[in-house]
Amino acid sequence: MRLRYFLLLLLLSSLVACEEDLTIDIPAGQEQLVVEGHIEQGAPPVVVLTRSRPVFAGFSPADIEASFVHGAQVVVSSGGKSYTLKEVPAAAFWPGLRRVVSEQFAIPEAQLTGNSSFIFYVYTSEELLGEVGKSYQLRISYEGRELTSSTTIPNLNPLQELFLQPHPDPEQDSLFILFYRYQDPDTLGNSVRYFTKRNSEPFYPGYFASVFNDELINGVRNLSFPLDRGESLGQEVDLDTYSYFGKGDTIVVRWAAVDIEHYRFWYTLENERNNNGSPIGSPNTTRSNINGGLGVWGGYGVTYHRIVVE
């Protein structure tokens, strides 16, 4: 026993003696332009243009604000007509623009009035409103760089109904699981991204997964699945109450049909985030649909569905 104890001390001392401070210089990658843009039916296009940032760079509101790209030429074309988007700060948002920015980026509308210390910028146009079934081409020119992309606003694909079931634990009788009933069209490739709004909260996308497609359920009727409550991606979730709603909650689901390239972006991005740091996670590359840059330009065919937890 004494010998084993002595050998253990010897091993520990040798490990301590071998410690050496290492400094690893990680080369900075080439700065790229990052796009998060969308267009939905009855609403103007919204394009947020930023610069990529080093992995270990700061992430304060001032850092984020400094990453916005100003003075780019942003053009959206559809049906043979082109629209030049203008850069608009949050203080100049009109009500319709404020609504779509709030719903897409999970920012409370009160923070988009210009009274917030954080200034949000978008490129948009009052002359263009999205239409179901139409395609939209995006072209961005900035300092000799050109980014292009294309997307479509798919046909609307609404839910049949929402319904609730109580928490399986009788001691948690104030919590409920939200379910949706859905009928998938008989054409392959239908995809959806969803958001939920609880009471006065913003619309939040699903925390672990916000997109679905019909690869395994094409044409199936009367499907019923639980739908997790959306959560802010900037905070840790409480796993004891995650996905549940409570008595008295008013729930609105933003159910948005997306095309396949738009779906692949969010699917691969969420996989990358969920596998981050996992030793058993599979390698993953986010599938951007921006040629010449990073990010996404996506169309949404949006329907809204409401239910109250009595």
Protein Blocks (a to p, Z undefined) as FASTA:
>chain_A
ZZmmmmmmmmmmmmmmmgccdddddddddddddddddddehiacdddddddddfklccbf
klmmmmpcghiacdddeehiacddddddfklpcfklmmmmmmmnopafklmnopambdcd
ddddfkbccdehiacdddddeehiacddddddddddddfbdcddddfblklmmbccdddd
ddddfbehiacdddddehjbccdddfkbccdcfklmgoiahiacdddddddfkbccdfkl
goiacehiacddddddddfklmmmmmmmmmmmmmgopakbccdddddfbehiacdddddd
ddddddddZZ
